[in-house]
Amino acid sequence: MRTPALLIVGGESDPNTQRIVDQAHLHELDYVFWNSDNDICRQIAWDFSTPTLDLGDLSLAPKAVFLRYNVFDSDPFQNRSCFVTIQSY
């Protein structure tokens, strides 16, 4: 299990989310970017009894989350499911 300082969840097509990713990279912050534009973003699992979030083949327990609903360029149902799951976490 990895414990990044920040989990960034949003669409790569969203300039606001991309700005957060760019800044995290520039500040050498340990982060994971979960791109809601990709079909793989549906692969989210969370066991309510643990602080671990499974994203595809990654198991994470992030210290903080930046979450943004992508209104720009992606499947709205996919974005909604990704957003609601991470928001619940």
N, C-alpha and C positions, 0 to 999 in steps of 0.2 A: 504494500500500500504506500502510495506517495502522499506527502502532505505539502502541497504547494502553498505559497503565500497567498495566491490569488487564482481563482477560477473565473475566466471570462467567458460568458455565454451570450452569444448573439451572432448575427449574420456578418460574414465578411463583406457583403454588399452594403452594409450600413456604415457610412463614414464615421459616425460617432463611436461605434464599437471598434472600428479599425483604429481610431485615434487612441483608445484605451490600450489596445494591443501594442501599438507603436510606442506609447509612453512606458508601458511595462517593460518592453524590450530595451528601450534607451536607458532606463533606470536599473537595468539588470535584475529585475524582480523575478523570483521563481514563480512562473505562471503557467497555466494550461488554458489554451483557447479552444472552446467547444463551438464549432461553427454550425449554427442552425441552418445555414444554406445547404448543407450536405445531408443526404439521406441517412447517413450513419448517425445523425443526431438523435434519431429515434431510439437508439440503443442505450437507453438509460434505465438503470435499476437501482433501487434504494431499499435496503432492509431497514425498516423503522427502528429496530433495536440497536443499530450501530450508527456511528457517524460517517460510515463509508458510502460513497457514491460510486457506482460502477458506470463508466462511460465507455462503451465499446469494450476494449480489452484493458482499459485503465481502471484501477481502483484508487480513488482519491478521498482524502479527508481535508479539503481546503480550509485555510484559516479565514478566508474572506471570499465573497462571490460578487462579481459585477454581472448583473443580468439586464439584458435589454431585449424587448420584443422587437423583432425585425419586421418593419413595415415596408421594406424596400423591394427586395427581389428574391422571393422564395415561396414555397407552398405555405399558405396560411394555416392549414391544419397541422402541418409539421411544426411550424413555429409555435403555435399555440400549445401543442403537447409538450414540446421541449421547455417552453417558458413556464407552464404550470407545474411541471415536475420539479424543475430547479427551484422555483419559487417556494414550493412546498417543503423542499429540503431545507 
